[in-house]
């Protein structure tokens, strides 16, 4: 493999470009997408870079087709991804559901902008967080990551692929316009320092292989198209053979497994970065670009002698329920900093369970949160005058 | 009411090796034309002599979409209308696999119409079989893009106010390299057209006019399945190698059948390789033939 696949070294690049490089470094060789601000640079980078590493870039007719194409490519045995922003994310929901139901590894990066509808194409928001969780119909679990810098775009794109290959589902990278367009230092490690996980393959004969029979960890080994197993894959509720099993029993069995393979592995999936949490009296929870405002505010608060702490969510879904439950009873207040009308704060409230007051620091999009706004709220909460 | 278990001690069928026999009986209604098309597809596949592990079937949603569930190949029953973009990704990831897309007129040309146009324009190397039964069968017989003007369906009880698409003309206009149309009565011609389509490089398209006696036929008083077949056959006029514009598809006047297009045109992959060759020293690594150990 040539040096071009992993651009080892120190770079000055934006988050969208870092996403592309992370994908190539972990072995993504297929990208299907549709131009949309502020995610277009991912597609542009992919169209330039993929041919250099023997991969395929295709610009599809819309985001529905893009999502369908990456599922097809994944079954063809090639690691695949797409990228988009809100309007395209809405169109992708249909086939994200197909990916969940058929347990197809792939990655979707949503560089969020202001909505609803066409909204604010060039300006930041974090308004798609609940859509990421529940946007496709039916009940399911999802994995979504939230990068807060171009470096994290690189690192988390690698992690997103590894999670998708491990747990067999579309993994979402919920970035935002500022992270996508911000230029910062990105350090790309040596090729041998990059962890690459690929889907578990069946070890049994064609006669004995049941495509959706899970191993003890809840994950079924995956045969690709052309491996000789002659699999059947359907978006209908199916049994271990992959054949339609359309009754309450079949539904219970399939959906429970789709849900439990994520729920039972929460500890391995969930990651947070905690700052000054041990003795914190006021805790800010945040993610993406807002977490950087929050971090500044928490540091400023500490400089002023206020015992503030930060939980930076790196996986937004599944939500770090246990951590919040353990922190809430021993603090004066918790607050969620996010750029939407209050989405993840609902999860925070639910998990805090009334053990401490929970508040929201937000705007509806178009601008990042000022650290001063968060600092004021921390100071008030510390004084007990919310 | 008791339902008898399927009889499994029948002598083997010549197509059993390509069937998921454990899934038989199928869900199609008595007299449905999809079985005829399915049989022709199986025969054509067998005729190629290809390794079944190198062929994949992709379908959308609807009665015809269920074909993918009965064929013993790598088979993918995707979302409504999205078989073609799914197949596009599959084909580009595994260029050495022959990809066959089967679906109905509603799936391919209503909800999936835009995907059809673009897959044909790109000349994606795949074979598309459209079962045109003139309505949405799975949902009980609604108006579809193939429904004739004035025909009765559950969503056009007084007659459809829309003129139907001419799918074969559309396919040729979008750039398909092979286009043929037959009715389900012309089985030998259909089989040989599907064989030719499978062997064709590029986007090949075969349209089959089939009876849907349970829904379309019943509401339009067309009689039994056999009567419908005979009716379509009676309306058929074989005209090969004509301008697809002239290939009228009008069940009240004339159903022009035959092979309308058989041309050569570079595929998406031909162009992609040509334009990116200088960039891709490792191009071969994409081909799983040389991908071992990847």
Interface residues (C-beta under 8 A of the other chain):
Chain A: X1 X2 X29 X30 X32 X51 X52 X53 X54 X55 X56 X58 X60 X61 X62 X64 X65 X66 X68 X69 X70 X71 X72 X73 X74 X75 X76 X77 X78 X80 X94 X95 X97 X98 X225 X226 X227 X228 X229 X230 X231 X232 X233 X234 X235 X236 X243 X244
Chain B: X20 X23 X52 X53 X54 X56 X58 X68 X69 X72 X73 X74 X75 X76 X77 X78 X79 X82 X84 X85 X86 X87 X88 X89 X90 X91 X92 X93 X94 X96 X97 X114 X115 X117 X118 X268 X272 X276 X279 X280 X281 X282 X283 X284 X285 X286 X288
